[in-house]
Amino acid sequence: MKYIRILMFIFLIIPTYTVFAKPENMAVTLVEVRNDSRGGIIFVFQVNEKIPKSDLNNGFVQVQGGDSYGLHCNQIDESRVQCSTSKKTSGKNVVIGFAGATFWAYVPEIKPTNDCYKIYDWDSNTPSGWALYGVHCQPFAPEDGDEINWNNPYLYPPYIYWYSSAPQPSWCSWGGLGPGYYYYYCPD
């Protein structure tokens, strides 16, 4: 059984050399493998020349003892190509075929985080105008303008709340909340 797996692995790799026409002077180096909480599985390659568009999406990622997935790439500049693949490769040893080169790598798992942020809304009955209505926890750090659909138990139905890292939204004249919160309404 072990020899059958080795033969199958070899047969999977051989076609990559026929798909790509790697020029003699082309150098491809895998420089980074990451698992972004928002961007998925990312491979970054350093190249010494422009990769033809026809070759950018002909790569593959083969999970050790498992499935094969496509590699979707774009050339960022003359020396960098960034590729993405299925999140199913997370936490696995993989073989990557790109531009006629083969690489072995480990795809890290996403490190779970549980960042929690306060949720505020306008309330004219409070001195500052802000009322803390709850807390929202999520597995990644938000960016300014990110939205959540949150069910405020006092203001039915669910509303969209926006994230802000500023002490207060720039268009509001009332007191700040400190950095990092979701808010729904600004009366100004």
C-alpha positions as CSV (number, residue, x, y, z in Angstrom):
1,M,0.0,0.0,0.0
2,K,2.9,2.3,0.8
3,Y,4.4,1.9,-2.7
4,I,1.0,2.5,-4.3
5,R,0.8,5.9,-2.5
6,I,4.3,6.8,-3.6
7,L,3.5,5.9,-7.2
8,M,0.3,7.9,-7.1
9,F,2.2,10.9,-5.7
10,I,4.8,10.7,-8.5
11,F,2.1,10.5,-11.1
12,L,0.4,13.6,-9.7
13,I,3.7,15.6,-9.8
14,I,4.9,14.5,-13.3
15,P,2.1,16.4,-15.2
16,T,3.1,19.7,-13.6
17,Y,6.4,19.6,-15.5
18,T,4.5,19.2,-18.8
19,V,1.9,22.0,-18.0
20,F,4.5,24.7,-17.2
21,A,7.2,25.8,-19.6
22,K,9.7,27.0,-17.2
23,P,12.5,29.0,-18.9
24,E,16.0,28.0,-18.1
25,N,16.7,31.4,-16.4
26,M,13.5,31.6,-14.3
27,A,13.9,31.2,-10.6
28,V,11.0,30.6,-8.3
29,T,11.3,30.6,-4.5
30,L,8.5,30.1,-1.9
31,V,9.1,32.8,0.6
32,E,5.9,32.8,2.8
33,V,3.0,30.5,3.8
34,R,0.3,32.0,5.9
35,N,-3.2,31.3,7.0
36,D,-5.0,34.7,7.3
37,S,-8.2,34.8,9.3
38,R,-9.8,36.8,6.4
39,G,-7.7,36.1,3.4
40,G,-7.4,32.3,3.6
41,I,-4.4,30.3,2.7
42,I,-1.7,32.4,1.0
43,F,1.5,31.4,-0.6
44,V,4.0,34.1,-1.6
45,F,6.6,33.3,-4.3
46,Q,9.7,35.4,-5.3
47,V,10.3,35.2,-9.0
48,N,13.0,36.8,-11.1
49,E,10.8,37.6,-14.1
50,K,7.1,38.1,-15.1
51,I,5.1,34.9,-15.1
52,P,2.8,34.6,-18.2
53,K,-0.9,35.0,-17.3
54,S,-1.6,31.6,-18.8
55,D,0.6,30.0,-16.1
56,L,-0.6,32.0,-13.1
57,N,-3.5,29.7,-12.4
58,N,-2.1,26.4,-13.5
59,G,-0.6,25.5,-10.1
60,F,-1.8,23.0,-7.5
61,V,-1.6,22.2,-3.9
62,Q,-1.6,18.5,-2.9
63,V,-2.4,17.6,0.7
64,Q,-0.2,14.8,2.1
65,G,-2.3,11.7,1.8
66,G,-5.3,13.7,0.6
67,D,-7.0,15.8,-2.0
68,S,-5.5,18.2,-4.5
69,Y,-6.7,21.8,-4.9
70,G,-6.1,24.6,-7.4
71,L,-3.7,27.5,-6.9
72,H,-5.1,30.9,-7.8
73,C,-2.4,33.5,-8.3
74,N,-1.7,37.1,-9.3
75,Q,1.6,38.8,-9.9
76,I,1.9,41.7,-7.4
77,D,5.1,43.1,-9.0
78,E,8.0,42.0,-11.1
79,S,9.5,39.9,-8.2
80,R,6.4,38.7,-6.2
81,V,3.5,36.4,-6.9
82,Q,0.8,35.8,-4.4
83,C,-1.4,32.7,-4.6
84,S,-4.4,31.3,-2.6
85,T,-5.9,27.9,-2.3
86,S,-8.6,26.0,-0.3
87,K,-8.9,26.5,3.4
88,K,-9.1,22.7,3.6
89,T,-5.3,22.7,3.5
90,S,-5.1,24.4,6.9
91,G,-2.9,22.5,9.3
92,K,-1.6,20.1,6.7
93,N,1.7,19.2,5.0
94,V,1.4,20.0,1.3
95,V,3.2,19.8,-2.0
96,I,2.9,23.0,-4.1
97,G,3.4,23.0,-7.8
98,F,3.9,26.5,-9.4
99,A,5.7,27.7,-12.5
100,G,7.4,24.4,-13.0
101,A,8.8,24.2,-9.5
102,T,7.7,22.0,-6.6
103,F,7.8,22.9,-3.0
104,W,7.0,21.1,0.3
105,A,5.5,23.2,3.1
106,Y,3.3,23.1,6.1
107,V,0.2,25.3,6.1
108,P,-0.4,26.7,9.6
109,E,-3.7,26.5,11.3
110,I,-5.5,29.8,12.1
111,K,-4.8,30.7,15.6
112,P,-8.2,31.1,17.2
113,T,-8.7,34.4,18.9
114,N,-11.7,35.7,20.7
115,D,-11.5,39.5,20.5
116,C,-14.5,41.2,22.2
117,Y,-15.7,44.7,21.5
118,K,-18.3,46.9,23.2
119,I,-21.5,47.8,21.4
120,Y,-22.8,51.4,21.9
121,D,-25.9,53.1,20.7
122,W,-27.2,56.7,21.0
123,D,-29.4,57.2,24.1
124,S,-30.6,60.7,24.9
125,N,-31.3,59.7,28.5
126,T,-27.6,59.3,29.3
127,P,-25.2,62.2,30.0
128,S,-22.8,61.4,27.3
129,G,-25.4,60.3,24.8
130,W,-23.8,56.8,24.5
131,A,-25.3,53.7,26.1
132,L,-23.5,50.4,26.3
133,Y,-25.9,47.8,25.1
134,G,-23.7,44.7,24.9
135,V,-20.4,43.0,23.8
136,H,-19.7,41.3,20.5
137,C,-16.9,38.6,20.4
138,Q,-15.4,37.4,17.1
139,P,-12.4,35.2,16.0
140,F,-10.5,38.1,14.2
141,A,-9.6,41.7,14.8
142,P,-12.1,44.0,13.0
143,E,-11.1,46.9,10.7
144,D,-12.7,50.4,10.6
145,G,-16.1,50.2,8.8
146,D,-16.6,46.5,9.4
147,E,-20.3,45.7,10.0
148,I,-22.1,43.2,12.3
149,N,-25.8,42.5,12.3
150,W,-26.6,42.6,16.0
151,N,-29.9,42.1,17.9
152,N,-30.0,44.9,20.4
153,P,-32.4,43.5,23.1
154,Y,-33.8,47.0,23.7
155,L,-34.2,48.3,20.2
156,Y,-35.8,45.5,18.1
157,P,-35.2,44.3,15.3
158,P,-31.5,43.5,14.6
159,Y,-29.5,46.5,13.3
160,I,-26.2,46.9,11.5
161,Y,-23.4,48.2,13.8
162,W,-20.1,49.6,12.5
163,Y,-16.7,49.2,14.0
164,S,-14.5,52.2,14.7
165,S,-11.0,52.3,16.2
166,A,-11.2,56.0,16.7
167,P,-12.0,57.4,20.2
168,Q,-15.2,58.7,18.6
169,P,-16.6,58.8,15.0
170,S,-15.2,62.0,13.4
171,W,-18.7,63.2,12.4
172,C,-20.0,63.1,16.0
173,S,-19.4,66.0,18.3
174,W,-20.3,64.2,21.6
175,G,-17.9,62.5,23.9
176,G,-15.6,59.6,22.9
177,L,-15.8,56.0,23.9
178,G,-12.1,55.1,23.7
179,P,-10.7,53.0,20.8
180,G,-12.3,49.9,19.5
181,Y,-16.1,49.6,19.6
182,Y,-19.2,49.0,17.5
183,Y,-21.8,51.7,17.2
184,Y,-25.2,52.1,15.5
185,Y,-26.4,55.6,15.5
186,C,-24.9,59.1,15.7
187,P,-27.4,62.0,16.0
188,D,-25.2,64.7,14.4
